[in-house]
Each structure stands twice: as structure tokens, then as C-alpha cells.
Amino acid sequence: MTSVSVNYNYDIEVARPQEFPNLRDTVYVDHAGATLYSKSQMEAVHKDLMSNLYGNPHSHNASSKLASDTVDQIRSRLLQMFNTNHKEYSLIFTSGCTASLQIIANCFQFGNDKAGNQQGIFCYLEDNHTSVQGMREVVADRCSGIFCLNKKEFARALSETKPTATSGSSSVDPDVANGEFPTPSGPQSLVAFPAQSNFSGYKYPLEWVLKCQGTGLSLASHKPSDEERWFVLLDTAAYVSTSPLDLSSVKPDFATVSFYKMFGYPTGIGALLVHKRAWSTLHKRYFGGGTVAASTAKGRFHAFWKSLHDRFEDGTVPFLNIISLKHGLDTVQKLAGGMQGVCEHVFAVAQYFYQNLSKLQHGNSQPLAEIYGGVKFETPGGQGGVVTFNILRADGAYVGYSEVDKFANLHDVHVRTGCFCNIGACQRFLNLSNSLIKENFDAGHVCGDNMDMIAGRPTGAVRISFGYMSTIADARVCLRFIADSFLEKPVTIPSFPNPEWYNPEKASHNKDVQVNGVNKSMSVDANTKPDSSQTPSFPDVPKVLPRTVVANSAGVSSSNGPKVMKLTDIHLYPLKSCGAFKVSEWEMGSKGLLYDREWILVTDAGVTIGQKKIPQICMLTPHIDLETRRFTLFFPGAERFVLPLDQDEESDSSASLCTNKVCGDRVNTFDCGDAVSAWLSEVLEFSGVRLLRQQSGDTRKSKLREKQTSGDQVPSPQKLSMANESQILLLHRASVRSLQAKMSELGTLEEADDTRVPTIPEDI
């Protein structure tokens, strides 16, 4: 039951096909990681840069003056968006939230460092980004203590304090107002917590800011003194991505921001907002270009600028990125009605997803998901657009997040898995002790890997997060893929009807756009056979070569009986992810079947192309003729393209050497030329397709290890082509028949439900 009025943005469903064409066949739900940029936003950026001449702001010509003035305007507009101004806050442009935190870690003064004077403490919430944790290593030798508190401990430490004489004062030191930064007279303590958890989306009480500034924290080994001043660092990166930040009512001493989480573009630009009350706490030693009013090369003299942002923005600011922020601000206002509109829309979508996910049960009434965060999506003020969970089997066992991620990829749903750079929240919700973290590390588990389960316990979770361009249809697709993939029978898969407040008439003119289904122009009908007149007939390989595998004759007798396994078919995939080349016999090489997965398609940026990106590459069929030494590519309706089989990086002077990644491994390749690139781009109707071939001297090896038995040595790893992890994949016909039988239970292909577009009208 929805306890607040719903402000769902139906207009975004109308605008999305035009504004976000990259979502055509994709459900993107990793907005807490990075939100998306719109088409009109990028067009506006391009038009701006093509229409105006922006020079280095440190110069004094007309183009640099334009850049400098525009940067100042953007700075003022951002302060206005946060409902403050330059008289109260200084906005320092940084490369992102992490860089902002690093400035504070390097420059915050915990007191007068003269011998005998007490220093303040550094305290941070357990549920914090890794970048906040990293601050402790920098400040450890400058503060009197480091404390990490969970939510309950933090609240208790606040409640047990009393106002002190100096804490909570918002007045600005007159020396600071004049650009001077005096040495502190007493201890200064720093407290860091997020406005919103990037792990669970929980929004922490912002009244903590004023309370902490006014009374500090009472800890078992540290009691606030009358001379001690308390300063608050509020990490707002996750919060401001979908919520308005009002710095006129909540006034942290420091606030950190990453703009790509708000606007999608540009990346590599963030901000540190510093209240003038806290200016005197930051003592900077290093100075870069543009931060000093005067300095000498010989002798240690330098004088910083009086303005805080001028003294902390070392070198030339990324002025083109800053200028591009204008168009992000405009876009959010135009498409979403501002950050308040974003907040309410995102909450409506996330609430719908949460309420339906929390109701899903297996056939034995056991819950399907374990959801983290401790809130029930009652108001946007308490929860952001994030739902973090782990999937449970009917017996209560966990499903690893890597397995969930693989199923999500099959449905073209983009989620985030792991601990999301917040190990504190991960430890809290998954009951991971410090010793267990170390044990997991010793067992080989590191941040960002796929080792999702150790001793039956999850090492991370699944996070689904929504943005201002997300829709109810996106949430339904996520629910349907989770239910279809993991609900254990007997149970009826629900259709997840629209919420009661949803008005289909407001979105009826948008039913057939990509938010609700697959773009047919890019789909390939698996049941459609190409015209036989256009289908190449491949000649058989003429003779059996040394070390040749022969189908239908390779028998292996079992030592336990007369059972014989026979090889019935050989399928080569010379061009990775494309059509098969079927042969009756073939030569073995050092990397498996000769020429198998030796070629690969990439974009002009070097990114590997698979069937998810261009589905029709499955109809691109290679053929190898060992007698004529030709490598031929076929595509229905197009002329064939022939390449020399013996082309390599040494024989072809025009070949361009490259390095690409396959399953995390770096593979040395070379480009097969512009002619085949033009042919591929034309037949696939996708510009910039390049054909790469693995270099003959590439040393990629399989990561798989055969289990060592007593007395045996572990074999050396096999050489590998661009196959995923092993030289050969064997399919057992009995297993295939079993899979076909299970699939037949769903009916024919035409009768099977489309998991992307649930249509069966059944209540959950």
C-alpha cells in the first residue's frame, strides 16, 4: 500500500525512445553506479563546443575569458541548485567524490600540532564508501584516534553528548574572511557519514549534521571537551544522484559530489563544497599552476589566492567538462522537472519493484529474496531508488551474485553485483567479520571478482537502482527475469501488473516503443532460414591431416566396461561469437582445433562485439579452405569476402597491432585491414566494425587447473586462442535431449512467454 502521493513522470515514457535510444533493447538498472546521458544533452554539448571557442582559463585572451566566465557561471548555478551561494559555501571542482575526500584527508587539521597539544579524532560511519575508509590511513598520524561506528552506535554517541562552548558555531573567523588561515587553538574533530548509503539506498537523518556540530560524539574512549570543535563531512554522491540537496537547511562543513551520477555526462568531474566555517581547517602545502598569487623558484616563498576554490583547483581545471555540466542541468530540468521530480519518480519505480520482490515466494512458501536496508519504502525522505538483495533457493541456500548477474545479462538487464565499494555495509548485512574478510582474501577472493560464495555464505549482493529515465516497465522486466530464473516450482509465475496508481492512458501512446519490448529491426528470427540461393555450400576438407580429429570414428572405451563414446560432429568457430563452420575432420593445433576462435570482431574503439550488441552476427559464417589457404566470410544477401589464411602481422606490412581483452585476459591481436572492415560494417549495418586476428606469438593460457591427485604433478596450463576458458567444449547428446525436453514443457517458441514483456493478467 502506497503511503504517499505518487508523482510518476509519464512524460519520460514519451520522451525515452528519442532521448535514450541506447536503451532500445536494454534494461539499465545501475544508476547508483552511473546514470545515463540523453541524446538532446549530448547534442547540446556538441553544438556548444562547435559554436564557441573556449581557451585555457589561465590565459587572458578572448577565448580564455569566455571559458573563465562560463566556468564561474556554472559554479554559481551549481551552488544555486544546492540552494546556497558563494557567501556561505565555496565549490571546488575536483575529478570526483574520491578526489574531494582525498583533499580533506590530506589537508584537515585536527589541532595545533605543537608538542603537548591535544588533537581531535576522526570518526566515520561503518556504512561508508571505501574512499571514506581510505581517509583513515592518511589522517592516522595526525589525529588522536580513529573510530568506526555502526548506525546504532552513532545515534547513541550523539544522544549522550551536551553542547560545548565552541561546538556548533556557524560563525566565520574574521581572518578566514580575509583569506588568512590561522592555526587552530584547540582540538578539531572530523565526523564522516553518507547522506544516502550507496549499498542499500537508506537515507541517514540529516539532522545528525547540526546535532554533531553542536555536541560532538560521546565515545567510551573520547569525551568532547569545551575547547573541541566538531566538523561534519557529508558524502552526498549517492544522495544527490536522485534527491535535492538543500544546503540552506542542512549545513555540513564539507559535502562531496560526483556529477556523472546526476547527469550521466561528463565523467571525471565532481566537487567539494566547503562551508566558510571550515575554511580554516584546511591547510594546503602543495601548490599547482593557477593556485598561487606569487611564488619564487629559488627560495621557499609562495602565497595562495584568498579564494578557497582558487587555491585548491591545482592546474588547469577541466573547463570543457565543467561547461558541459550546464547541459546536464538543463536536461534534468527539462526531462524530469528538476531534482525533486527525479526523487519522486525514482522512488515510485523503486517502491513498486521492492513491494513485488518482497512478496515473491517459492512453492514451499519460502521467500525468494533477502532484501537489505531495513526500510519498507514508505517515503522518499527515508529511501532512495536502490534495492539490494540476495536470491535464496527454496531450501534457504543462497544463489551467488555472479549467477544472478549471468542470468541478468541473458535478459539484457544491467545490474551491479558485489559490495559496491562499501565493505562496511557488506560486513553488516552479510555478517562478515574482519577475520572472515581476511580468510576470504587468503582463499583468493578480492574486490570485483566473481567468487560470490565461500563456505555457503555470500561475499556480496545484487543491487538494482533506478534513475530519472527508468520506468515501471523496467521494474517489471527485472521482476520477471528474477521470477522466471529462480522461483522453484510448483508456483505460478506472476505477471506483475501495473501498480494501482499507474494510469495507462497517460502512457498509452507509448505502448509500442522500446521501453516495453524488443526493437524488431535489430532482432533475428531463429526460425527463418536464409534463401538457399544465397547460402554458401562449403566443400569438405579434402584429407586427414596429422593430429586430426575425425567425427564418427573417434571411440573411447571405458575401463569399467564396453561403453564407447563417439564424436559425432565437429563445429569450428573461427570468428568468435559468429556462425559455425561444420567439418567432418580437422587438425589439432597447440591452442585446440586449428584456427578455432582466432578472429574476433570489435568496435572502432576496440571493444569486443558479441551477439548481445549486434544479434545478426550469428548469420556471419566463416569458411576455411586449407588447400587454397583462404578464409572466406559469408552473409545472407551479400557478396562473400575472401582473406588470405596466411595473413599475419609480419607478412602484412599494413597490419595494425592491437591489444584486446577476452574474459579479462589481454590478448595480442592485429587488424585485418580497412577493406574487410568496410564490408563488415555494411552487411551488419553497424559502423566501425573491425576484424582482428590473434597474433601468432600471443601467449595467452587457460586459467583452468586440473585437480592434482596424489603423486601427480599439476599439468602446465594450456595455450588458448580467444576462447573463453578452455580449448574445446564437448556437448553430450543425452544432456541436450534432456534440455530440449525441459524446454518443450514451456511449449513452442511462439507460445513461450516473453520474459521481457510479461502479459499474463494474474495478481501476484
FENRADA-V365558 format. One record per backbone hydrogen bond with DSSP energy under -1.0 kcal/mol. CO is the residue of the C=O (numbers start at 1). NH is the residue of the N-H. If there is no record, write none. Layout:
CO,NH / CO,NH
//
This chain:
8,10 / 10,14 / 11,15 / 12,16 / 15,19 / 16,20 / 19,39 / 20,23 / 21,24 / 27,414 / 29,465 / 30,33 / 30,34 / 38,42 / 39,43 / 40,44 / 41,45 / 42,46 / 43,47 / 44,48 / 45,49 / 46,50 / 47,51 / 48,52 / 56,59 / 61,65 / 62,66 / 63,55 / 63,67 / 64,68 / 65,69 / 66,70 / 67,71 / 68,72 / 69,73 / 70,74 / 71,75 / 72,76 / 73,77 / 74,78 / 75,79 / 76,80 / 77,81 / 78,82 / 79,84 / 80,83 / 82,247 / 85,88 / 85,89 / 88,276 / 90,274 / 92,272 / 94,270 / 96,100 / 97,101 / 98,102 / 99,103 / 100,104 / 101,105 / 102,106 / 103,107 / 104,108 / 107,283 / 110,120 / 110,188 / 114,117 / 120,144 / 121,190 / 122,147 / 123,192 / 124,149 / 126,128 / 129,132 / 129,133 / 130,134 / 132,135 / 133,136 / 135,139 / 136,140 / 139,142 / 139,143 / 145,122 / 147,124 / 149,126 / 150,154 / 151,155 / 152,156 / 153,157 / 154,158 / 155,159 / 156,160 / 157,218 / 158,161 / 166,169 / 173,177 / 174,178 / 175,180 / 176,179 / 187,229 / 189,231 / 190,123 / 191,233 / 192,125 / 193,235 / 195,204 / 197,201 / 201,384 / 202,197 / 205,208 / 206,209 / 207,211 / 208,212 / 209,213 / 210,214 / 211,215 / 212,216 / 213,168 / 214,164 / 219,222 / 222,219 / 229,189 / 231,191 / 232,253 / 232,254 / 233,193 / 234,256 / 235,195 / 236,240 / 239,242 / 246,249 / 246,250 / 253,275 / 254,234 / 255,273 / 256,236 / 257,271 / 259,262 / 259,263 / 260,264 / 269,259 / 270,94 / 271,257 / 272,92 / 273,255 / 274,90 / 275,278 / 278,281 / 279,282 / 281,109 / 288,291 / 289,315 / 291,305 / 294,303 / 299,301 / 301,296 / 303,293 / 303,294 / 307,311 / 308,312 / 309,313 / 312,314 / 317,319 / 318,322 / 319,323 / 320,324 / 323,326 / 325,329 / 326,330 / 327,331 / 328,332 / 329,333 / 330,334 / 331,335 / 332,336 / 332,338 / 333,337 / 338,342 / 339,343 / 340,344 / 341,345 / 342,346 / 343,347 / 344,348 / 345,349 / 346,350 / 347,351 / 348,352 / 349,353 / 350,354 / 351,355 / 352,356 / 353,357 / 354,358 / 360,368 / 362,365 / 366,362 / 368,392 / 370,390 / 379,382 / 382,203 / 384,386 / 385,466 / 387,464 / 388,372 / 389,462 / 390,370 / 391,399 / 393,396 / 397,393 / 400,404 / 401,405 / 402,406 / 403,407 / 404,408 / 405,409 / 406,410 / 407,411 / 408,413 / 409,412 / 412,27 / 414,29 / 416,463 / 418,461 / 419,422 / 421,130 / 422,426 / 423,427 / 424,428 / 425,429 / 426,430 / 427,432 / 433,437 / 434,438 / 435,439 / 436,440 / 437,441 / 438,442 / 439,443 / 440,445 / 441,444 / 446,449 / 450,452 / 452,459 / 454,457 / 457,454 / 461,418 / 462,389 / 463,416 / 464,387 / 465,31 / 467,470 / 471,475 / 472,476 / 473,477 / 474,478 / 475,479 / 476,480 / 477,481 / 478,482 / 479,483 / 480,484 / 481,485 / 482,486 / 483,487 / 488,363 / 499,502 / 503,506 / 507,510 / 508,511 / 510,513 / 513,516 / 519,522 / 525,528 / 531,534 / 547,588 / 549,586 / 553,555 / 556,565 / 558,561 / 563,558 / 565,556 / 567,552 / 570,583 / 572,581 / 573,597 / 574,599 / 575,578 / 581,572 / 584,551 / 586,549 / 587,594 / 589,592 / 592,589 / 593,596 / 595,598 / 597,722 / 598,694 / 599,576 / 600,692 / 601,609 / 602,690 / 603,606 / 607,603 / 610,614 / 614,617 / 615,618 / 616,619 / 617,620 / 620,579 / 621,634 / 623,632 / 625,629 / 625,630 / 629,645 / 630,625 / 631,643 / 632,623 / 633,641 / 634,621 / 635,638 / 641,633 / 643,631 / 644,647 / 648,652 / 652,655 / 656,671 / 658,669 / 660,667 / 662,665 / 665,662 / 667,660 / 668,695 / 669,658 / 670,693 / 673,677 / 674,678 / 675,679 / 676,680 / 677,681 / 678,682 / 679,683 / 680,684 / 681,686 / 690,602 / 691,672 / 692,600 / 693,670 / 695,698 / 700,720 / 709,712 / 718,702 / 732,736 / 733,737 / 734,738 / 735,739 / 736,740 / 737,741 / 738,742 / 739,743 / 740,744 / 743,746 / 744,747 / 748,752 / 754,757 / 760,762 / 762,495
//
